[in-house]
């Protein structure tokens, strides 16, 4: 975790005024994520996850055909204000649910029209 935090701070420092989106399976439950990541990166970053106690991003089927639910996946953004976060169904047979982070058109920096 410390290597990740150092690299993310290096990217932030090297590419000033850039927008950053990081996502993935951190293998940390929400309380651990708050202690090990949020507290060290500080409030210049925005952390995207559900605060609902029954929310989960992974449903691992046990040998008893039960669902072992856990919350391990997160988005971290920097330099973005107008964002929305959502958890969707898994893709294919994955036991991880899909995370969606919506960024407004005015902030995403992409042209509104593309030519192919």
Backbone torsions as a table, in degrees:
resi	resn	phi	psi	omega
1	UNK	NA	-40.6	-179.3
2	UNK	-63.9	-38.0	176.5
3	UNK	-62.0	-43.1	178.2
4	UNK	-60.3	-45.9	-179.0
5	UNK	-62.6	-43.3	178.5
6	UNK	-62.0	-43.4	-179.9
7	UNK	-67.5	-40.0	178.6
8	UNK	-65.1	-41.2	176.0
9	UNK	-65.8	-34.3	176.8
10	UNK	-65.1	-43.9	178.3
11	UNK	-62.4	-45.1	178.4
12	UNK	-58.3	-42.6	-179.5
13	UNK	-72.8	-36.6	-177.4
14	UNK	-74.1	-38.6	-176.3
15	UNK	-111.1	67.5	-178.6
16	UNK	-58.4	146.0	-179.5
17	UNK	65.3	16.0	176.6
18	UNK	-95.7	155.7	175.6
19	UNK	-95.9	139.0	-176.4
20	UNK	-125.2	134.9	172.2
21	UNK	-129.8	123.6	178.3
22	UNK	-125.0	137.5	177.6
23	UNK	-148.3	157.5	175.6
24	UNK	157.7	-177.5	178.1
25	UNK	-88.3	104.6	-178.6
26	UNK	-86.3	-7.4	-176.5
27	UNK	53.2	36.0	177.1
28	UNK	-129.6	131.3	173.8
29	UNK	-69.3	164.2	-172.5
30	UNK	-55.1	-45.0	-179.6
31	UNK	-64.3	-40.4	176.9
32	UNK	-65.1	-40.1	179.0
33	UNK	-60.7	-43.3	179.8
34	UNK	-62.3	-41.2	-177.9
35	UNK	-75.5	-48.0	-171.5
36	UNK	-85.6	-24.0	-177.2
37	UNK	-115.3	-60.3	-175.9
38	UNK	-57.6	-45.9	-176.2
39	UNK	-66.0	-27.9	-178.8
40	UNK	-88.0	-34.0	179.3
41	UNK	-80.5	-28.8	178.1
42	UNK	86.2	-174.1	-173.1
43	UNK	-92.6	9.8	173.5
44	UNK	-76.6	-18.8	174.8
45	UNK	-98.0	156.6	176.6
46	UNK	-112.5	134.5	-175.7
47	UNK	-110.1	129.0	-175.0
48	UNK	-113.6	112.8	174.4
49	UNK	-163.5	161.4	-179.4
50	UNK	-80.6	136.3	176.3
51	UNK	-88.7	-7.2	-179.6
52	UNK	-65.7	132.3	-176.3
53	UNK	-66.5	-26.4	-179.3
54	UNK	-93.4	3.5	179.2
55	UNK	-74.4	147.3	177.4
56	UNK	-150.1	156.5	178.2
57	UNK	-118.0	-1.6	179.5
58	UNK	-143.4	137.3	177.5
59	UNK	-131.4	97.0	-178.6
60	UNK	-92.9	125.8	179.6
61	UNK	-77.2	127.9	-179.2
62	UNK	-89.4	175.2	179.6
63	UNK	-66.3	-14.5	177.7
64	UNK	-97.9	12.7	-177.5
65	UNK	61.4	25.2	172.2
66	UNK	-90.4	167.3	177.3
67	UNK	-108.2	113.6	175.8
68	UNK	-87.0	106.6	-174.1
69	UNK	-92.7	139.4	175.9
70	UNK	-150.5	159.0	179.8
71	UNK	-115.6	108.0	-172.9
72	UNK	-128.6	-11.5	-170.3
73	UNK	-110.4	140.8	-172.9
74	UNK	-145.9	158.9	167.5
75	UNK	-112.7	141.5	171.3
76	UNK	-127.6	130.6	178.7
77	UNK	-127.5	158.7	177.3
78	UNK	-141.7	133.5	176.3
79	UNK	81.1	7.5	178.2
80	UNK	-115.3	137.2	-178.6
81	UNK	-109.9	-47.1	-172.9
82	UNK	-94.0	83.6	-179.6
83	UNK	-128.8	159.4	176.6
84	UNK	-140.6	140.3	-175.6
85	UNK	-117.5	142.8	179.1
86	UNK	-150.0	152.5	174.8
87	UNK	-110.2	128.8	-178.9
88	UNK	-121.9	173.7	-179.5
89	UNK	-60.7	155.8	178.3
90	UNK	-65.6	157.9	174.2
91	UNK	-94.2	127.5	179.4
92	UNK	63.1	-133.4	-176.4
93	UNK	-101.7	17.3	-179.5
94	UNK	-63.7	146.1	174.5
95	UNK	-89.9	-2.6	175.6
96	UNK	-97.6	134.4	175.8
97	UNK	-76.1	158.1	179.8
98	UNK	-81.8	138.8	174.9
99	UNK	-105.5	139.5	178.3
100	UNK	-123.5	132.8	174.1
101	UNK	-125.0	111.1	-178.3
102	UNK	-91.4	131.2	178.6
103	UNK	-117.7	132.5	-177.6
104	UNK	-62.7	153.8	-179.1
105	UNK	-58.9	-37.2	-177.3
106	UNK	-68.3	-21.9	-178.3
107	UNK	-101.0	-16.0	-172.1
108	UNK	-77.8	-13.3	173.5
109	UNK	75.0	3.6	-179.7
110	UNK	-95.8	144.5	175.6
111	UNK	-62.9	150.7	-176.8
112	UNK	-79.2	-15.5	179.4
113	UNK	-126.7	138.5	178.7
114	UNK	-120.9	148.5	173.4
115	UNK	-114.4	135.2	179.8
116	UNK	-104.7	NA	NA
